[in-house]
């Protein structure tokens, strides 16, 4: 499944938690890429990630918990 992470609406976003979440749900397991994607997201630009289908339900819950708006592309 492909997700487009649109924005983070949290008043004080937890960069470490967002990076960890992206790293856990993304099909690519690269911590430096997860860090970079977090920075891009917090600057206000959308980010595309691929999520393994077996993790899709928990991935969406984790994103909502972190106040991250997303849209499902595929």
C-alpha positions, 0 to 999 in steps of 0.5 A: 500500500502506498501512503501520501503523508500530507501534514502533521497537525500536532502542536509540538510534534515529536520528531523522534516518534515520527521518525520511529513510526516511519521507520517501522511502517515503511517497507524500506528500513533506512533510518537516515531516510526516515529522518529525512522524510520526517524533516520534509513532513514537518516543513509542510511538504507531503511525503510518499511512503510504501507500507507493507500490507501486513502492517497497514492497519497498525500503520494507519492507527500509529499515524493518527495517534501522531496527528499525521494527516495522510491519504491512501494512494494504492 
